[in-house]
Structure formats: C-alpha cells, structure tokens
Amino acid sequence: MQLHSTTSPLLALPGAVAAEGQDEGVAAHYGDLFREQRALAGGTGLVDLSHRGVVTVSGDDRLSWLHLLLTQHVSELPVGRATEALVLSANGHVEHALYLVDDGETVWAHVEPGTREALVAYLESMKFFYRVEVADRTDDFAVVHLPAGSIAEVPGGAVVREVPYGRDVFLPRAELAAYAAANGPVAGILAYEALRVEGHRPRLGFETDHRTIPHELGWIGGAVHLEKGCYRGQETVARVQNLGKPPRRLVFLHLDGSDVHLPGHGTPIRLADDGPEGRQLGFVTTSARHHELGPIALALVKRNVPVDARLMAGDTAAAQEVIVEP
C-alpha cells in the first residue's frame, strides 16, 4: 500500500494503530484510548496532527487581503493571537476552516487533511495586485497539539497558536519524532477527538456537509465576525442573523453506554417515541468514547426538534444537550 504523503513517523511507535478516513496518516491510538485521554485532560503529552495541511500567507498586505476573503476580522490581528476563520461559498455555505496565527511576518494556518490544495488554489486566484505570497508548507512543517496546562517547552523560533484548550505548534517536520520523544506520551487522534466532542468544537468534514452555514454549528463569534462585510457569502450570514433562523442546529448527545458499537457518521437521528420507522430529524456527525462521560456524540438536527425530546441515534438511545439555541 502506498503511504500517504504526510504519513507520520510516530506510526512506528510501539502500540500505534493507524487512523482511517480523513485522519489517515496519524495514529488512532497507541494501545490505551482512555489512558491517552486522561493524560491530555491532565495537561500532559501531545497529539500528532501532522496529517493536517499547513498554509502560509506572507507579504505586507497579508492581513488586509485575508480580511477581504475570510469571515473573521483579521485586518488588525495582533501578533501571536490565535483565531479561526472560514471561507464560504457565494451562497454562504462553509467550504474551508482555517486555524490562524500571525507571527509578525507571516500568517500560519493549519487546515483539514485533503483541503489544502483547493484552499491554496482559491487564495492564488484572489491575489490580483496585492503584495502577498501564498505557500503550501505541509511538506516542511507538521502540527502538534499540546493540551491546556502542558509545561512542554516549544523550540525556539517555532510558531504557536495558543487557544483555551491548549497550544498548536508548527514544527519543522524533520523534528517531529525527536520532539515527541522528548515531550510524550503521545496520544492518538481518537483521544483528541473525544475531547473535541466534549468541548462542542465543530470540525469541517465531520459536522459540515455541502449546505452547512456557520450559524448551525455555533461558529458565529468564534470564526465569523458579524461587524465586517466584504467577504464571499456575507449576505447569507447577515440575512440569517438579522431576519431568519438556521434550519439546523448542533447538539451534544449522551449515548446509551450499554451499546457495543458507536453510531457512525451519518447515523439517522429520530424521536425515540416514533420508533425505527419515524421521520429522520438529523444525523450523527462525530461519536466518541470519553474516559469520564462514556459514549458521546455531536449531531445536527432540525432546528424545531424540542430541546427536551428523547432521541435515537440509529438503535442507540440519546439524551441531548443544547449547543446552538433553537
């Protein structure tokens, strides 16, 4: 089998089990999912995110230019302040999610695996007369995540995004294995995903589909700034914010822990009282096994589903918590 171009050297560590699907190229786990989660929750270890794309924008106009293209207000982004932003279609649907930081000379972003080529092509097509340079740096740099509370040192010169749940570090790819050896234990992507679900953080390609708008996932504020315009899809954002309501909403689910199998992405959501033949009201986007909460999931449901309704995720009973208000 031909290896992915960004296959991580950490897959050679003892106990590593390769992830599949969108997270191919890194480890799903290293033999003990809950131990890895507990380490991250306690502020130790790191997560290998080296399968994610790394895109940079440099040049004098980088911030003012990105301000015109992204949903976030970045024209005056302070050096070192992390933010996130979206690229929308003309109809306001989410196409890309970028996790950004500016180091004073260059904006660094990590993006979902498999999206960097299309993102770079779009950015290149929008350069016009602006003094900017767009580069795909994935072959040279890898991302690792340090959990909140970690005391791991960051190599001098490395670019860091500091967020409430930890730090994303852009490392030279050649230094990944040595850094992990010095700052482990390494946790797999399943542990990271379980904590992401617990934190209600949506992810492109998991919580999104071809018609997702930012309001449905709670991205207003965090990734979308409502007091700026001039970006593609802004009309839809403003119209839904001022005049309408999003058709769907993201919810957090506590799943019945007696089931052996987790409901996978796309599993239909129905009202428990309607039975297996009831009308589909949504679908599971991400499910995970959490070291304290047990089986949990994120799901998209129709906006008018009652917040106290008993739900079924396929054959699994599910109790919902509100993330996006109906």
N, C-alpha and C positions, 0 to 999 in steps of 0.2 A: 504494500500500500504506500502510495506517495504521501509523504508527510506534508502537513500544512506549512505554508511559508513562514509562519511565526510560531511553529511548534516550540514549546518551552523546554529548555534543558532541565527544568525541575521535574519533568515527567520521568526522569531517570532516578529520582529519589526513591528510597525503599517504601513500598506500600502504595505508590502512586497509581491511581486508576484514572484513565483518561476520560475527560468530559466529552459529550457528544453534542451534535447540533450546533447551535450558534456559538457555544463555548468550546468548540473543538480547538485543540492546541494547548490547553492547560489541563491541570488535574481536577477531576470532580471532587476527589477526596484522597487522603493519604492513609486510609485504613480505619479511621475513627471519626466519623462525622461530628458527633456530639462533643468529643474532646476538642476538636478543632474550633467548634463554635464557642465553647466555654473559654478557650484561650483568647479568641478575638474579643468576646464580651468583657473579659478581664483586662484587656489592653495589652496583650502580648501577641507576638507572632506577626505574620504578614500574609497577604493574599497575592498570589501571582495573577496579575491582569495583563500579562504580556501578549495575549492574543488580541487585545484592543488596538484599534488604529491610533496613530499619533500624527496629528496635522498641525503645522505651524504657519503663522502669518507674521511676516516681518515687514519693516518699512515705516516711513514717517507717517503714513496715512492709515496704518493698520486699524486703529481703534475707531476713527471716524468712518472708515469704509465698512468695517464689520457692523457698526451701529446701523447702517442702512440696510443690511441684509438679515440681521438676526432679530429675534423677538425681545432680546434683553437690551437694557440701556448700558452700553459699553463705551460710549464716546469719551467718558472721563473715568474709566475703570482704574482705580488705584493700583499701583504696582504691588503684586503679591496677593491681591484679594481674589479669592475664588468665586466663580459664578457659573451658572449654566444657562444655556440658550438653545433655542430651536430654530430650524429652518422649516418654513411652512410652504405648502403649495399655494397657487393662486386662489384656491378655494378654502384656504385656512387649515388644511389637513397637515398633520405632522409628518415631515419627511426625514429630518435629521435631528439628533440631540447631541450637543457639544458640551463638554465639561472643561471650562476655560480657566486660565490664569495668565496674566501678563507679567513678564519678568523685567520690564523696562525697555526692552528692545524687541521682544518677540512675544506674540500670543501663542501659548501652547494649549492644545485641546486633545483630549482623548475621546474616541467615538466608538460606537458599536463595531464588533467584527463584521467585515463584509460591507461596510458603508463608506469607507474612506475614499475609494476610487470615485464613486459618484459625487461625494461631497467635494473633493478636490476639483473635479471637472466642473461642477457648478460654480465654485469660487473662481476658478480660472476664467470662466465665461463672463464674469461680472467685474473684472479688473478695470477695463476701459483705460482711463488716463490716470488712475490712482497710483500712488507710489507704494505698492505693496508687492510682496513676493510670497506665494503660497507654496508649501512644500509638504510632501508625504514623508515623514521621518520614521515610519514604522519599522523599517529595516534596521535603523540605527538606535532607536530608543524603545524601551519597554516600561510599562506602568506597573508599579506595585502599590498595594494599599496597606497602610499602617493603621490599626484601629485607634479609636479615641483612647487617650491615656497612655499610648505607647511611648516609651522612652528611647526607642531606637534612634540612633544618630543617622542623619542624612548626609551623604557625601558632599563635600564642598563643591559648589557650582551646580548641584542638582536642582531642578525646578520642582517646586512643591505646591500642590493645591491643598490648603487646609480648610476642612469642612467640619461641621459639628460632629460627624460620626467618624472622623479620622483624617488621615493625610494620604493624598495620591502623589506618588513620587515618580517623576520621569527620569529613569536611569539609563545610561548607555547600555544597550542590550548585551554587550560583551561582559558587563559587570554583574549581570543578574544572578548568576549562580553563586558567585562569591558573596554578594550582599545577602542573599537568602541564607547561606550557611552561617553568616555572622549574626543574623537577626531573626532566626527562626524561633519557634517552629513555624513551618509553612502550613497554611490552611487552604483547603480546596475551594473551588468556586461554589460548591453546594452550601458550605458554611456561610460564605459571604452572601449568597442569595437568601438564605433563611433570615439573616439579619436585615437584609434589604426589605424583604416582605414584612417583617416585624416593624420596620421603620416607615412603611407605607410609601416607599420610593418607587415610582413607576420606571419602567425600562423600555426603551424603544425596541420593537420587535417582539416583546412579550405582552406588555399592556397596550400596545398600539396595533391598529390594523390600518387598512387603506383609507378609512374615513374618520380616524380619530382627530378630534380637535382638542386643544390644550385644556379647556375648561373641564372636560370629562375626567381628567387624571389629576386635577389639583396642581397643574403646572402654572396657574396664574399666580404671579408674585415671585415664585422661585425661579422660573425660567422665562416668564413673559412679563414685561413691564407695560402696564396699562397707560402710562403717560407719555409714550412715544409712538410715533407712527412711522410711515415711510418704509415699511418692510412688506414683502410679499405676504399676502394673507391677512394683513392687518384689518381689513374691512370686516372680515368674518369675526375676528376676535372682538372688535368693538361692537358689532351688531349683537352678538350673543351676550356680551357683557351688559349692554345697555337695554336691550329690547327683548331678549329671549332667554331661554334656558337650554343647557346642553341636553341632547337626547339620552345620554347615558351617564352613569356615574361610577367611579371606582369605589369598591367596598373591600373591607378586610373580613376574611372568613375564619372562624374557628371550626375545624372539621372534626367529625366523629373519629376519635382516636382508635376505635376498635377495628376499623378497616385496615386491611393489609396493604392495599395499594392506594397511592395518592392519585386523585383525579388529575389528569394531564392537561396541558394547554389546550383550550378549545372545548373542554367538557361542558355540556349544556347545564345551565342553571334554571331550575324550575321551582315553583312553590311546592313545599312539602305536601300540602293538602290536595294538590292536583294530581299527584301520582306520576309515574314514569311517562304517561302519555300527555301530560299537561303541556301548556304552551311554553316554549323556551323564552326566558326573560333575560338571558345573558350568557356569559361563558367564563370559565376559569382562565386566568391569564398566567399566573405562576403559583405553584404549590410547593410546599417545603415541609420538612420535619424540623421542628425547633426544639432545642435542648430543654427549654422550660415550658413552652406553650403547647407542645405536641404538634400535630398536623395543622398547618395554617395555609392560607392562600390569599391571593388578590384575585378579584374578579370584576368584570364590567357587567353592570346590569342596567336595565331600562330605568330612566330617572324616576318613574312613578311607582316603582316597586316599594311597598311600605317598608320603612326602616326597621320595623319590628317583625317582619314576616319571617317565618321559618322556611328555610330554603333547602334544596337538594342540589348537590354538585354531582351530577350523574346519579350514582346509587348511594352517595355519601351525604349524611345529614350535615348541615352547615348553619351556624349562627353568625349573623353579620354585625359588623361594627361600621359606623359611618366614617368615610374618609372625605368624600365630596358631598356636601349637603344637597339634598334634592330640591 
